[in-house]
Amino acid sequence: MVRKLLQSLGFRNTETKSRQLRERLEFAIQQNLGQREARSNREH
């Protein structure tokens, strides 16, 4: 019973999860780029 509930919730949440992961990845990439830019600015 619990497994069925989790499965139904999981299937419903796959889209939101993928969206959240994508947003998190984009945010991390932006942060990394910002850190890289800050570092290069310090070096120059």
mmJSON file of the N, C-alpha and C atoms, coordinates in Angstrom:
{"data_MODEL":{"atom_site":{
"group_PDB":["ATOM","ATOM","ATOM","ATOM","ATOM","ATOM","ATOM","ATOM","ATOM","ATOM","ATOM","ATOM","ATOM","ATOM","ATOM","ATOM","ATOM","ATOM","ATOM","ATOM","ATOM","ATOM","ATOM","ATOM","ATOM","ATOM","ATOM","ATOM","ATOM","ATOM","ATOM","ATOM","ATOM","ATOM","ATOM","ATOM","ATOM","ATOM","ATOM","ATOM","ATOM","ATOM","ATOM","ATOM","ATOM","ATOM","ATOM","ATOM","ATOM","ATOM","ATOM","ATOM","ATOM","ATOM","ATOM","ATOM","ATOM","ATOM","ATOM","ATOM","ATOM","ATOM","ATOM","ATOM","ATOM","ATOM","ATOM","ATOM","ATOM","ATOM","ATOM","ATOM","ATOM","ATOM","ATOM","ATOM","ATOM","ATOM","ATOM","ATOM","ATOM","ATOM","ATOM","ATOM","ATOM","ATOM","ATOM","ATOM","ATOM","ATOM","ATOM","ATOM","ATOM","ATOM","ATOM","ATOM","ATOM","ATOM","ATOM","ATOM","ATOM","ATOM","ATOM","ATOM","ATOM","ATOM","ATOM","ATOM","ATOM","ATOM","ATOM","ATOM","ATOM","ATOM","ATOM","ATOM","ATOM","ATOM","ATOM","ATOM","ATOM","ATOM","ATOM","ATOM","ATOM","ATOM","ATOM","ATOM","ATOM","ATOM","ATOM","ATOM"],
"id":[1,2,3,4,5,6,7,8,9,10,11,12,13,14,15,16,17,18,19,20,21,22,23,24,25,26,27,28,29,30,31,32,33,34,35,36,37,38,39,40,41,42,43,44,45,46,47,48,49,50,51,52,53,54,55,56,57,58,59,60,61,62,63,64,65,66,67,68,69,70,71,72,73,74,75,76,77,78,79,80,81,82,83,84,85,86,87,88,89,90,91,92,93,94,95,96,97,98,99,100,101,102,103,104,105,106,107,108,109,110,111,112,113,114,115,116,117,118,119,120,121,122,123,124,125,126,127,128,129,130,131,132],
"type_symbol":["N","C","C","N","C","C","N","C","C","N","C","C","N","C","C","N","C","C","N","C","C","N","C","C","N","C","C","N","C","C","N","C","C","N","C","C","N","C","C","N","C","C","N","C","C","N","C","C","N","C","C","N","C","C","N","C","C","N","C","C","N","C","C","N","C","C","N","C","C","N","C","C","N","C","C","N","C","C","N","C","C","N","C","C","N","C","C","N","C","C","N","C","C","N","C","C","N","C","C","N","C","C","N","C","C","N","C","C","N","C","C","N","C","C","N","C","C","N","C","C","N","C","C","N","C","C","N","C","C","N","C","C"],
"label_atom_id":["N","CA","C","N","CA","C","N","CA","C","N","CA","C","N","CA","C","N","CA","C","N","CA","C","N","CA","C","N","CA","C","N","CA","C","N","CA","C","N","CA","C","N","CA","C","N","CA","C","N","CA","C","N","CA","C","N","CA","C","N","CA","C","N","CA","C","N","CA","C","N","CA","C","N","CA","C","N","CA","C","N","CA","C","N","CA","C","N","CA","C","N","CA","C","N","CA","C","N","CA","C","N","CA","C","N","CA","C","N","CA","C","N","CA","C","N","CA","C","N","CA","C","N","CA","C","N","CA","C","N","CA","C","N","CA","C","N","CA","C","N","CA","C","N","CA","C","N","CA","C","N","CA","C"],
"label_alt_id":[null,null,null,null,null,null,null,null,null,null,null,null,null,null,null,null,null,null,null,null,null,null,null,null,null,null,null,null,null,null,null,null,null,null,null,null,null,null,null,null,null,null,null,null,null,null,null,null,null,null,null,null,null,null,null,null,null,null,null,null,null,null,null,null,null,null,null,null,null,null,null,null,null,null,null,null,null,null,null,null,null,null,null,null,null,null,null,null,null,null,null,null,null,null,null,null,null,null,null,null,null,null,null,null,null,null,null,null,null,null,null,null,null,null,null,null,null,null,null,null,null,null,null,null,null,null,null,null,null,null,null,null],
"label_comp_id":["MET","MET","MET","VAL","VAL","VAL","ARG","ARG","ARG","LYS","LYS","LYS","LEU","LEU","LEU","LEU","LEU","LEU","GLN","GLN","GLN","SER","SER","SER","LEU","LEU","LEU","GLY","GLY","GLY","PHE","PHE","PHE","ARG","ARG","ARG","ASN","ASN","ASN","THR","THR","THR","GLU","GLU","GLU","THR","THR","THR","LYS","LYS","LYS","SER","SER","SER","ARG","ARG","ARG","GLN","GLN","GLN","LEU","LEU","LEU","ARG","ARG","ARG","GLU","GLU","GLU","ARG","ARG","ARG","LEU","LEU","LEU","GLU","GLU","GLU","PHE","PHE","PHE","ALA","ALA","ALA","ILE","ILE","ILE","GLN","GLN","GLN","GLN","GLN","GLN","ASN","ASN","ASN","LEU","LEU","LEU","GLY","GLY","GLY","GLN","GLN","GLN","ARG","ARG","ARG","GLU","GLU","GLU","ALA","ALA","ALA","ARG","ARG","ARG","SER","SER","SER","ASN","ASN","ASN","ARG","ARG","ARG","GLU","GLU","GLU","HIS","HIS","HIS"],
"label_asym_id":["A","A","A","A","A","A","A","A","A","A","A","A","A","A","A","A","A","A","A","A","A","A","A","A","A","A","A","A","A","A","A","A","A","A","A","A","A","A","A","A","A","A","A","A","A","A","A","A","A","A","A","A","A","A","A","A","A","A","A","A","A","A","A","A","A","A","A","A","A","A","A","A","A","A","A","A","A","A","A","A","A","A","A","A","A","A","A","A","A","A","A","A","A","A","A","A","A","A","A","A","A","A","A","A","A","A","A","A","A","A","A","A","A","A","A","A","A","A","A","A","A","A","A","A","A","A","A","A","A","A","A","A"],
"label_entity_id":["1","1","1","1","1","1","1","1","1","1","1","1","1","1","1","1","1","1","1","1","1","1","1","1","1","1","1","1","1","1","1","1","1","1","1","1","1","1","1","1","1","1","1","1","1","1","1","1","1","1","1","1","1","1","1","1","1","1","1","1","1","1","1","1","1","1","1","1","1","1","1","1","1","1","1","1","1","1","1","1","1","1","1","1","1","1","1","1","1","1","1","1","1","1","1","1","1","1","1","1","1","1","1","1","1","1","1","1","1","1","1","1","1","1","1","1","1","1","1","1","1","1","1","1","1","1","1","1","1","1","1","1"],
"label_seq_id":[1,1,1,2,2,2,3,3,3,4,4,4,5,5,5,6,6,6,7,7,7,8,8,8,9,9,9,10,10,10,11,11,11,12,12,12,13,13,13,14,14,14,15,15,15,16,16,16,17,17,17,18,18,18,19,19,19,20,20,20,21,21,21,22,22,22,23,23,23,24,24,24,25,25,25,26,26,26,27,27,27,28,28,28,29,29,29,30,30,30,31,31,31,32,32,32,33,33,33,34,34,34,35,35,35,36,36,36,37,37,37,38,38,38,39,39,39,40,40,40,41,41,41,42,42,42,43,43,43,44,44,44],
"pdbx_PDB_ins_code":[null,null,null,null,null,null,null,null,null,null,null,null,null,null,null,null,null,null,null,null,null,null,null,null,null,null,null,null,null,null,null,null,null,null,null,null,null,null,null,null,null,null,null,null,null,null,null,null,null,null,null,null,null,null,null,null,null,null,null,null,null,null,null,null,null,null,null,null,null,null,null,null,null,null,null,null,null,null,null,null,null,null,null,null,null,null,null,null,null,null,null,null,null,null,null,null,null,null,null,null,null,null,null,null,null,null,null,null,null,null,null,null,null,null,null,null,null,null,null,null,null,null,null,null,null,null,null,null,null,null,null,null],
"Cartn_x":[0.844,0.0,0.878,1.817,2.707,3.498,3.943,4.739,3.924,2.647,1.784,1.643,1.435,1.302,2.576,3.715,4.996,5.18,4.805,4.963,4.108,2.839,1.951,2.483,2.947,3.513,4.774,5.609,6.85,6.571,5.604,5.288,4.792,4.044,3.5,4.612,5.604,6.644,7.838,7.838,9.009,9.234,8.18,8.327,8.885,8.298,8.758,10.187,10.5,11.86,12.857,12.56,13.488,13.636,12.526,12.579,13.467,13.274,14.081,15.55,15.841,17.233,17.842,17.057,17.559,17.864,16.923,17.128,18.352,18.507,19.654,20.952,20.954,22.151,22.49,21.475,21.708,22.248,21.672,22.118,23.574,23.922,25.298,26.253,25.846,26.696,26.91,25.827,25.942,26.884,26.763,27.642,29.087,29.331,30.698,31.249,30.424,30.872,31.196,30.341,30.573,31.864,32.113,33.346,34.548,34.431,35.529,35.816,34.743,34.913,35.571,35.134,35.709,37.19,37.529,38.928,39.76,39.241,39.996,40.156,39.119,39.216,40.295,40.395,41.405,42.803,42.95,44.267,44.746,43.842,44.258,44.604],
"Cartn_y":[-1.205,0.0,1.253,1.314,2.476,2.589,1.426,1.433,2.006,1.602,2.109,3.621,4.11,5.554,6.262,5.729,6.344,6.338,5.218,5.129,6.173,6.29,7.266,8.677,8.955,10.278,10.492,9.45,9.557,9.861,9.126,9.367,10.793,11.285,12.635,13.67,13.341,14.317,14.261,13.319,13.207,14.519,15.139,16.388,17.49,17.662,18.725,18.448,17.168,16.827,17.189,16.795,17.091,18.599,19.32,20.783,21.359,20.867,21.36,21.048,19.823,19.443,20.349,20.626,21.484,22.878,23.408,24.743,24.746,23.672,23.585,23.537,22.749,22.646,24.004,24.673,25.989,26.962,26.922,27.812,27.523,26.231,25.845,26.3,26.12,26.529,28.036,28.79,30.246,30.643,29.973,30.279,30.006,28.848,28.498,29.531,29.954,30.96,32.26,32.653,33.879,33.804,32.66,32.497,32.572,31.949,31.966,33.399,34.151,35.544,36.357,36.165,36.903,36.571,35.295,34.88,35.521,35.487,36.056,37.559,38.217,39.66,39.949,39.096,39.291,39.102,38.106,37.805,38.934,39.485,40.514,41.823],
"Cartn_z":[0.0,0.0,0.0,0.918,0.984,-0.307,-0.814,-2.042,-3.192,-3.27,-4.357,-4.246,-3.027,-2.825,-3.256,-2.827,-3.182,-4.69,-5.336,-6.789,-7.487,-7.073,-7.718,-7.5,-6.284,-6.001,-6.819,-6.918,-7.674,-9.131,-9.727,-11.133,-11.331,-10.342,-10.465,-10.294,-9.478,-9.145,-10.087,-11.051,-11.93,-12.671,-13.17,-13.927,-13.036,-11.859,-10.966,-10.525,-10.276,-9.851,-10.936,-12.169,-13.265,-13.421,-13.267,-13.389,-12.284,-11.054,-9.928,-10.159,-10.643,-10.895,-11.944,-13.006,-14.082,-13.53,-12.713,-12.142,-11.235,-10.445,-9.541,-10.334,-11.418,-12.26,-12.851,-13.405,-14.01,-12.96,-11.757,-10.684,-10.327,-10.218,-9.88,-10.971,-12.227,-13.352,-13.307,-13.067,-12.998,-11.868,-10.714,-9.582,-9.961,-10.607,-11.004,-11.972,-12.934,-13.895,-13.171,-12.234,-11.478,-10.691,-10.057,-9.286,-10.213,-11.39,-12.352,-12.793,-13.081,-13.51,-12.404,-11.173,-10.044,-9.919,-10.078,-9.978,-11.078,-12.311,-13.435,-13.245,-12.698,-12.454,-11.414,-10.403,-9.361,-9.949,-10.822,-11.391,-12.287,-13.095,-14.07,-13.384],
"occupancy":[1.0,1.0,1.0,1.0,1.0,1.0,1.0,1.0,1.0,1.0,1.0,1.0,1.0,1.0,1.0,1.0,1.0,1.0,1.0,1.0,1.0,1.0,1.0,1.0,1.0,1.0,1.0,1.0,1.0,1.0,1.0,1.0,1.0,1.0,1.0,1.0,1.0,1.0,1.0,1.0,1.0,1.0,1.0,1.0,1.0,1.0,1.0,1.0,1.0,1.0,1.0,1.0,1.0,1.0,1.0,1.0,1.0,1.0,1.0,1.0,1.0,1.0,1.0,1.0,1.0,1.0,1.0,1.0,1.0,1.0,1.0,1.0,1.0,1.0,1.0,1.0,1.0,1.0,1.0,1.0,1.0,1.0,1.0,1.0,1.0,1.0,1.0,1.0,1.0,1.0,1.0,1.0,1.0,1.0,1.0,1.0,1.0,1.0,1.0,1.0,1.0,1.0,1.0,1.0,1.0,1.0,1.0,1.0,1.0,1.0,1.0,1.0,1.0,1.0,1.0,1.0,1.0,1.0,1.0,1.0,1.0,1.0,1.0,1.0,1.0,1.0,1.0,1.0,1.0,1.0,1.0,1.0],
"B_iso_or_equiv":[0.0,0.0,0.0,0.0,0.0,0.0,0.0,0.0,0.0,0.0,0.0,0.0,0.0,0.0,0.0,0.0,0.0,0.0,0.0,0.0,0.0,0.0,0.0,0.0,0.0,0.0,0.0,0.0,0.0,0.0,0.0,0.0,0.0,0.0,0.0,0.0,0.0,0.0,0.0,0.0,0.0,0.0,0.0,0.0,0.0,0.0,0.0,0.0,0.0,0.0,0.0,0.0,0.0,0.0,0.0,0.0,0.0,0.0,0.0,0.0,0.0,0.0,0.0,0.0,0.0,0.0,0.0,0.0,0.0,0.0,0.0,0.0,0.0,0.0,0.0,0.0,0.0,0.0,0.0,0.0,0.0,0.0,0.0,0.0,0.0,0.0,0.0,0.0,0.0,0.0,0.0,0.0,0.0,0.0,0.0,0.0,0.0,0.0,0.0,0.0,0.0,0.0,0.0,0.0,0.0,0.0,0.0,0.0,0.0,0.0,0.0,0.0,0.0,0.0,0.0,0.0,0.0,0.0,0.0,0.0,0.0,0.0,0.0,0.0,0.0,0.0,0.0,0.0,0.0,0.0,0.0,0.0],
"pdbx_formal_charge":[null,null,null,null,null,null,null,null,null,null,null,null,null,null,null,null,null,null,null,null,null,null,null,null,null,null,null,null,null,null,null,null,null,null,null,null,null,null,null,null,null,null,null,null,null,null,null,null,null,null,null,null,null,null,null,null,null,null,null,null,null,null,null,null,null,null,null,null,null,null,null,null,null,null,null,null,null,null,null,null,null,null,null,null,null,null,null,null,null,null,null,null,null,null,null,null,null,null,null,null,null,null,null,null,null,null,null,null,null,null,null,null,null,null,null,null,null,null,null,null,null,null,null,null,null,null,null,null,null,null,null,null],
"auth_seq_id":[1,1,1,2,2,2,3,3,3,4,4,4,5,5,5,6,6,6,7,7,7,8,8,8,9,9,9,10,10,10,11,11,11,12,12,12,13,13,13,14,14,14,15,15,15,16,16,16,17,17,17,18,18,18,19,19,19,20,20,20,21,21,21,22,22,22,23,23,23,24,24,24,25,25,25,26,26,26,27,27,27,28,28,28,29,29,29,30,30,30,31,31,31,32,32,32,33,33,33,34,34,34,35,35,35,36,36,36,37,37,37,38,38,38,39,39,39,40,40,40,41,41,41,42,42,42,43,43,43,44,44,44],
"auth_comp_id":["MET","MET","MET","VAL","VAL","VAL","ARG","ARG","ARG","LYS","LYS","LYS","LEU","LEU","LEU","LEU","LEU","LEU","GLN","GLN","GLN","SER","SER","SER","LEU","LEU","LEU","GLY","GLY","GLY","PHE","PHE","PHE","ARG","ARG","ARG","ASN","ASN","ASN","THR","THR","THR","GLU","GLU","GLU","THR","THR","THR","LYS","LYS","LYS","SER","SER","SER","ARG","ARG","ARG","GLN","GLN","GLN","LEU","LEU","LEU","ARG","ARG","ARG","GLU","GLU","GLU","ARG","ARG","ARG","LEU","LEU","LEU","GLU","GLU","GLU","PHE","PHE","PHE","ALA","ALA","ALA","ILE","ILE","ILE","GLN","GLN","GLN","GLN","GLN","GLN","ASN","ASN","ASN","LEU","LEU","LEU","GLY","GLY","GLY","GLN","GLN","GLN","ARG","ARG","ARG","GLU","GLU","GLU","ALA","ALA","ALA","ARG","ARG","ARG","SER","SER","SER","ASN","ASN","ASN","ARG","ARG","ARG","GLU","GLU","GLU","HIS","HIS","HIS"],
"auth_asym_id":["A","A","A","A","A","A","A","A","A","A","A","A","A","A","A","A","A","A","A","A","A","A","A","A","A","A","A","A","A","A","A","A","A","A","A","A","A","A","A","A","A","A","A","A","A","A","A","A","A","A","A","A","A","A","A","A","A","A","A","A","A","A","A","A","A","A","A","A","A","A","A","A","A","A","A","A","A","A","A","A","A","A","A","A","A","A","A","A","A","A","A","A","A","A","A","A","A","A","A","A","A","A","A","A","A","A","A","A","A","A","A","A","A","A","A","A","A","A","A","A","A","A","A","A","A","A","A","A","A","A","A","A"],
"auth_atom_id":["N","CA","C","N","CA","C","N","CA","C","N","CA","C","N","CA","C","N","CA","C","N","CA","C","N","CA","C","N","CA","C","N","CA","C","N","CA","C","N","CA","C","N","CA","C","N","CA","C","N","CA","C","N","CA","C","N","CA","C","N","CA","C","N","CA","C","N","CA","C","N","CA","C","N","CA","C","N","CA","C","N","CA","C","N","CA","C","N","CA","C","N","CA","C","N","CA","C","N","CA","C","N","CA","C","N","CA","C","N","CA","C","N","CA","C","N","CA","C","N","CA","C","N","CA","C","N","CA","C","N","CA","C","N","CA","C","N","CA","C","N","CA","C","N","CA","C","N","CA","C","N","CA","C"],
"pdbx_PDB_model_num":[1,1,1,1,1,1,1,1,1,1,1,1,1,1,1,1,1,1,1,1,1,1,1,1,1,1,1,1,1,1,1,1,1,1,1,1,1,1,1,1,1,1,1,1,1,1,1,1,1,1,1,1,1,1,1,1,1,1,1,1,1,1,1,1,1,1,1,1,1,1,1,1,1,1,1,1,1,1,1,1,1,1,1,1,1,1,1,1,1,1,1,1,1,1,1,1,1,1,1,1,1,1,1,1,1,1,1,1,1,1,1,1,1,1,1,1,1,1,1,1,1,1,1,1,1,1,1,1,1,1,1,1]
}}}
